[in-house]
Amino acid sequence: MMRKIRNPGTGNLKKELKKHLPFYLFLLPAIILVILFCYMPMEGLVIAFKDYKMARGIEGSQWVGLKHFQALFSDPNFYRVLANTLKISILTLLTTFPVTIVFTLLVNEIVNARFKSVVQTITYMPHFLSWVVVGTFVYQLLSPTGGVVNAILIELGILDKPLYFMAQKDMFVPIYLIANLWKTTGYSIVIYLATISGIDTTMYDAASIDGANRFHRILYITLPAMFPTMCTMLILNIGSLVSVGFDPVFNLYNDATYQTADVISTYVYRKGMVESRYDFSTAIGLFQNVVSLALVMVANWFARKANPEYKII
């Protein structure tokens, strides 16, 4: 009599699904949103290889192969916006990443719980403001007529007359970096503090008994525990090197700062939404996403080399 052989992993899988069913149900809306807005629109990537006409639709449009990519790489404006994008992204990474880690360690070392909560709240609040609000705030703050910054600089004798900072092309990148740091630091701090909260407090007590001071506890306990999270955040940031966010740049730049402020996101917006060149803008977006994926894979490879136990992909 033959006996039916069961896969030993099938029963365990069913038990795990049944055990964690409420969590999967909570996860289901997010999965549906990702499928709807991230995977289903991928069908439209074929537009990058067609001479897209809205009246004909995607299927009826003529296939042109790599025509739009050739036009992209032969456009001198593309290399300008690519250089601006890389410059802003790299400077953002070099400023935001270390500042966030240092500030997280400083906040974590605050002994007074109430004061610590106040600092976290004040730091995290800008995250909930839209870039439209932040852009308006920056324009008002740096205004040559009633801006606080001009008033202080004139009062200190640094400036003889008001300066229109937002119209200075060389000032755009510093203004962007400061505004971005102010708005995004709080969110990253919350992520790092959540990692620190998972550290066993007995490790700090044992280190104190062994004579370790506060700096030694940070160096040998806190930072190593933060390393996996730091790697993940770094990989995500590296993957965004060629995709500076549209909202911050669009709400801070103007015609006078195009030369240094125009990035790939705003370039895609002009080509696609303003000039209605949907096929060309799709080709730009596809190029951007492919490069981002390659950067993520390379960064992940380096992270695994630095720590063999770490793995995100």
C-alpha positions in Angstrom: 0.0 0.0 0.0 1.5 3.3 -1.1 1.5 6.2 1.3 1.2 9.8 0.2 4.3 11.7 1.0 3.6 15.2 2.3 5.9 18.1 2.0 7.2 18.8 5.5 7.2 22.6 4.9 3.5 22.7 3.8 2.1 22.2 7.3 4.4 24.7 8.9 3.5 27.3 6.3 -0.2 26.8 6.9 0.3 27.1 10.6 2.4 30.3 10.2 -0.2 31.8 8.0 -3.0 30.9 10.4 -1.0 32.1 13.4 -0.1 35.5 11.9 -3.3 36.0 9.8 -4.2 39.4 11.5 -0.8 40.8 10.6 -1.2 39.7 7.0 -4.6 41.3 6.9 -3.1 44.6 8.1 -0.4 44.3 5.5 -2.9 43.6 2.7 -3.9 47.2 2.0 -0.3 48.2 1.6 0.3 45.3 -0.8 -2.7 46.3 -2.9 -1.5 49.9 -3.1 2.0 48.8 -4.2 0.5 46.6 -6.9 -1.9 49.3 -8.1 0.5 52.2 -8.1 3.9 50.5 -8.6 3.5 47.3 -10.6 0.4 47.8 -12.8 1.7 51.1 -14.3 4.9 49.3 -15.5 2.9 48.3 -18.5 3.2 51.9 -19.6 7.0 51.6 -19.8 6.6 50.4 -23.4 5.8 54.1 -24.2 9.5 54.8 -24.0 10.0 52.6 -27.1 7.1 54.1 -29.1 6.2 57.3 -30.9 3.3 57.7 -28.5 0.1 59.4 -29.8 -2.7 59.8 -27.3 -5.4 59.3 -30.0 -3.9 56.0 -31.1 -3.2 54.7 -27.6 -0.2 52.6 -26.5 -1.0 49.6 -28.8 -1.7 51.7 -31.8 1.4 53.9 -31.5 4.4 53.2 -33.8 7.3 51.3 -32.4 10.6 53.4 -32.7 13.0 51.3 -30.5 15.7 53.4 -28.9 14.9 56.6 -30.7 14.0 58.5 -27.5 17.0 57.3 -25.6 19.2 58.5 -28.5 17.5 61.9 -28.3 18.0 61.9 -24.6 21.7 61.3 -24.6 22.2 63.8 -27.5 20.4 66.6 -25.6 23.0 68.9 -23.9 20.4 70.0 -21.4 20.1 66.4 -20.1 23.8 66.3 -19.0 23.3 69.6 -17.2 20.3 68.4 -15.2 22.1 65.0 -14.6 25.1 66.9 -13.2 22.8 69.1 -11.0 21.0 66.0 -9.8 24.2 64.1 -8.8 25.6 67.2 -7.2 22.6 67.9 -5.1 22.1 64.2 -4.2 25.7 63.7 -3.1 25.8 66.9 -1.1 22.5 65.9 0.6 23.8 62.5 1.4 27.1 63.9 2.8 25.2 66.4 5.0 22.0 64.6 6.1 23.4 61.1 6.8 26.1 62.0 9.4 24.2 64.9 10.9 21.2 62.6 11.5 23.4 60.0 13.2 25.1 62.5 15.4 21.9 64.2 16.4 20.3 60.9 17.2 23.1 60.0 19.6 22.8 63.4 21.2 19.0 63.0 21.7 19.5 59.5 23.0 21.9 60.8 25.7 19.4 63.3 27.1 18.6 62.1 30.6 15.4 64.2 31.3 12.6 62.2 29.7 10.3 65.2 29.3 12.9 67.4 27.7 13.9 64.5 25.4 10.2 64.2 24.2 10.1 67.9 23.6 13.2 67.8 21.5 12.0 64.8 19.5 8.6 66.5 18.9 10.1 69.8 17.7 12.6 67.9 15.4 9.9 65.6 14.0 7.2 68.3 13.3 8.7 69.6 10.0 8.2 66.1 8.5 4.4 66.7 8.5 4.7 70.0 6.5 4.3 69.8 2.8 7.1 71.2 0.6 4.6 73.9 -0.6 4.5 75.2 3.0 8.2 74.8 3.4 8.9 76.6 0.2 6.7 79.5 1.1 8.3 79.7 4.5 11.8 79.8 2.9 10.8 82.5 0.4 9.4 84.6 3.2 12.4 84.1 5.5 14.8 85.1 2.8 12.7 87.8 1.2 14.6 91.1 0.4 11.6 93.2 1.6 10.6 91.7 4.9 12.8 88.7 5.4 14.3 88.0 8.8 17.6 86.8 7.4 18.2 90.1 5.5 17.2 92.2 8.5 19.7 90.4 10.7 22.6 90.5 8.2 22.0 94.2 7.6 21.8 94.9 11.3 25.1 93.0 11.9 26.8 95.0 9.0 27.4 91.9 6.9 25.2 93.3 4.1 24.8 96.9 3.0 21.4 96.3 1.3 18.9 93.5 1.1 19.9 90.5 -1.1 17.4 88.4 -3.0 18.8 85.0 -2.0 16.3 83.0 -4.0 17.4 84.6 -7.3 21.1 83.8 -6.7 21.9 80.6 -8.7 24.9 79.9 -6.5 22.8 80.1 -3.3 20.2 77.5 -4.4 22.1 74.4 -3.4 23.0 75.7 0.2 19.4 76.8 0.7 18.1 73.5 -0.5 20.4 71.5 1.7 19.5 73.5 4.8 15.7 73.3 4.1 15.9 69.6 3.4 18.0 68.9 6.5 15.5 70.8 8.6 12.5 68.9 7.2 13.8 65.4 6.9 16.1 64.9 9.9 13.4 64.3 12.4 11.9 61.3 10.5 15.3 59.6 10.3 16.0 60.2 14.0 12.8 58.4 14.9 14.0 55.3 12.9 17.4 55.3 14.6 15.9 55.8 18.1 13.6 52.9 17.5 16.7 50.8 16.8 18.4 52.0 19.9 15.4 51.2 22.0 15.8 47.6 21.1 19.3 47.4 22.7 19.5 45.4 25.9 20.0 47.9 28.7 22.0 45.4 30.7 24.8 45.8 28.2 25.1 49.5 29.2 25.1 48.5 32.9 27.8 45.9 32.4 29.9 48.3 30.4 29.6 50.9 33.2 30.7 48.4 35.8 33.7 47.6 33.6 34.7 51.3 33.7 33.4 52.3 30.2 32.5 56.0 30.0 29.6 57.5 28.0 31.7 57.8 24.9 32.9 54.2 25.1 29.3 53.0 25.5 28.2 54.9 22.4 31.2 53.6 20.4 31.1 50.0 21.3 27.4 49.3 22.0 25.1 51.9 20.4 26.8 52.4 17.1 27.3 48.7 16.4 23.6 48.1 17.1 22.7 50.9 14.7 24.9 49.6 12.0 22.2 47.4 10.1 19.8 50.3 10.1 22.5 52.7 9.0 23.3 50.4 6.1 19.7 50.2 5.1 19.3 53.9 5.2 22.5 54.5 3.3 21.5 52.0 0.6 18.2 53.7 0.1 19.8 57.1 -0.1 22.4 55.9 -2.6 19.6 54.4 -4.7 18.1 57.9 -4.8 21.2 59.6 -6.1 19.7 60.2 -9.6 16.2 60.9 -8.3 16.2 64.2 -6.3 12.6 64.7 -5.2 10.4 66.8 -7.5 8.5 68.7 -4.7 11.5 70.3 -2.9 13.2 71.5 -6.0 10.0 72.7 -7.7 8.9 74.7 -4.7 12.3 76.4 -4.3 13.7 77.1 -7.7 12.7 79.8 -10.3 13.8 81.0 -13.7 16.9 82.7 -12.2 18.3 79.5 -10.7 17.5 77.0 -13.5 21.2 76.6 -14.3 22.0 75.1 -10.9 18.6 74.0 -9.7 17.1 72.1 -12.7 17.2 68.4 -12.0 15.9 65.2 -13.7 12.6 65.3 -11.9 11.8 68.9 -13.0 13.2 68.0 -16.5 10.7 65.1 -16.8 7.9 67.4 -15.6 8.6 70.0 -18.3 9.0 67.4 -21.1 6.0 65.3 -20.1 3.4 67.7 -18.6 4.3 71.0 -20.2 5.5 69.8 -23.7 3.3 66.7 -23.7 6.3 64.5 -24.8 5.1 61.5 -22.8 7.3 59.0 -24.7 10.4 61.0 -24.2 9.7 61.7 -20.5 9.0 57.9 -20.0 12.4 57.2 -21.5 14.0 59.5 -19.0 12.1 57.9 -16.1 13.1 54.4 -17.2 16.8 55.4 -17.5 16.5 57.0 -14.0 15.0 53.8 -12.5 17.5 51.5 -14.1 20.4 53.5 -12.7 18.8 53.7 -9.3 18.4 49.9 -9.2 22.0 49.4 -10.2 23.2 51.8 -7.5 21.1 50.0 -4.9 22.6 46.6 -5.9 26.1 48.0 -5.8 25.6 49.6 -2.4 24.1 46.4 -1.0 27.1 44.5 -2.3 29.5 46.8 -0.5 27.4 46.6 2.7 27.5 42.8 2.6 31.3 42.9 2.1 31.6 45.3 5.1 29.4 43.0 7.2 28.8 39.5 5.9 25.8 39.0 8.3 24.0 42.0 6.8 21.7 41.4 3.9 18.8 43.5 2.5 18.6 42.1 -1.0 
